[in-house]
Amino acid sequence: MNDELASLRRSIDNIDAALIHLLAERFKCTQAVGRLKAATNLPPSDLEREKTQIARLRALAEEAHLDPAFAEKWFNFVVAEVIHHHEQIATTGTVSTADSE
């Protein structure tokens, strides 16, 4: 039992590490989007894009046997941070990682 638990926890730890790295890559891309939006005077948020993404992610979650409501909550949490970054970029030209905590 203890070996199995330890093995499962190692797998969870590896997945968590991969998720952090994937999120970091995602935020690199969204910050580039934020710089582009700031340079072209586009608003920080895009409600149509968000609506489309929510529908797409809910469908993906269903296919993966993940609660679609959870996927939507996760997406909304991430988008709120992205919009915050875009607002920072528009006003200061950069994102403060200390401000994201």
ChimeraX attribute file (.defattr): number of C-alpha atoms within 10 A of each C-alpha:
attribute: neighborCount
match mode: 1-to-1
recipient: residues
	/A:1	6
	/A:2	7
	/A:3	8
	/A:4	9
	/A:5	10
	/A:6	11
	/A:7	12
	/A:8	12
	/A:9	12
	/A:10	12
	/A:11	12
	/A:12	12
	/A:13	12
	/A:14	11
	/A:15	12
	/A:16	12
	/A:17	12
	/A:18	12
	/A:19	12
	/A:20	11
	/A:21	12
	/A:22	12
	/A:23	13
	/A:24	12
	/A:25	12
	/A:26	14
	/A:27	17
	/A:28	12
	/A:29	12
	/A:30	17
	/A:31	20
	/A:32	14
	/A:33	16
	/A:34	29
	/A:35	22
	/A:36	15
	/A:37	18
	/A:38	19
	/A:39	12
	/A:40	9
	/A:41	10
	/A:42	14
	/A:43	13
	/A:44	20
	/A:45	17
	/A:46	10
	/A:47	9
	/A:48	9
	/A:49	9
	/A:50	14
	/A:51	10
	/A:52	10
	/A:53	14
	/A:54	19
	/A:55	13
	/A:56	12
	/A:57	17
	/A:58	19
	/A:59	16
	/A:60	15
	/A:61	17
	/A:62	13
	/A:63	11
	/A:64	10
	/A:65	9
	/A:66	13
	/A:67	14
	/A:68	19
	/A:69	14
	/A:70	12
	/A:71	18
	/A:72	18
	/A:73	12
	/A:74	12
	/A:75	17
	/A:76	14
	/A:77	11
	/A:78	15
	/A:79	15
	/A:80	12
	/A:81	14
	/A:82	20
	/A:83	18
	/A:84	18
	/A:85	25
	/A:86	28
	/A:87	21
	/A:88	20
	/A:89	23
	/A:90	21
	/A:91	11
	/A:92	10
	/A:93	15
	/A:94	15
	/A:95	18
	/A:96	12
	/A:97	8
	/A:98	6
	/A:99	9
	/A:100	9
	/A:101	5
